[in-house]
Amino acid sequence: MWASSYDDFVQKLEAYLSKYRWKLLSIENTAAVDPSRDYGDEVNQMIDETLRDSNAIRLGTYYSYKPNWPTYLSF
């Protein structure tokens, strides 16, 4: 496992990002990967790559949307 805790994860991620002079702005809704779940081709590939190399770091952009989110605004 690449990180043993949430704090360890944030610390390692910030150290990695600093190599590129990037800054971590926020982390939201984090959870450990559930190996029995299908996350879709792209994310499954990222998971497989990191499982083969425990020192690997894979970054991606993930979007989630609330179910039943209104498609319009009422005033």
N, C-alpha and C positions, 0 to 999 in steps of 0.2 A: 504494500500500500504506500502510495506516494506521500501521504500526510496522515498523521496519527490522530489529529483533532482539527477542529475548525480553525483554531488559532494558528496551528502549524501550517495548515493549508494557506491561510492568508499571508503568513510570513514568507513561505516559499514562493507563492505567486508574486508577491510584491518584489522579492529579490529577482525573480526571473524577468519581470516587466522592466525593472530598472536598467537591465542590460541594454534595452532599446530606448531608454529614457521615456518610457510610458508610465502613466500613473493610473493606479486602480481607483476608479471613482466610486463604485458601489458593487455590492454583491447582494442579490435578492433571491429568496426562495430556493436555497440550496438544499440538496439531498444527495445521499449516496446513491450510486447506480444500483438498480435492482436488476440482477442478471437474468431474471425470468421475464422481464418486460421487453417489448419490442419498441424501440425509440425511432424507428425509421432507418433507412439505408445509411444516410450520411452520419448520423450520430452513432449507430451501431458500429460503423467502420472506425470511428474515432475511439470508441470503447475498446474494440478489439485491438487496435494499435497500442493503446496504453496498457492493456493487459499483457501484451507480449513484452513490453519494456516498462518496468516499474519506475524508471527515471524519466520517462517521456512526459512531455507537457504538450497537451493539445488544447488550443484555444478555438472557440467558435462563438457565434452569436446565436442565442436561442430566444425565441419569442414564444410567449404564452398569452392566451387571451381568456378572459373570464367567460364561462358559458352564459348564454342569455344576455350578453352585453348589448345594450341598446344601440341600434344603428342610426339613431337620430336623437336629437336633443329637444326636449319640450321646455318652453319657458312660460 
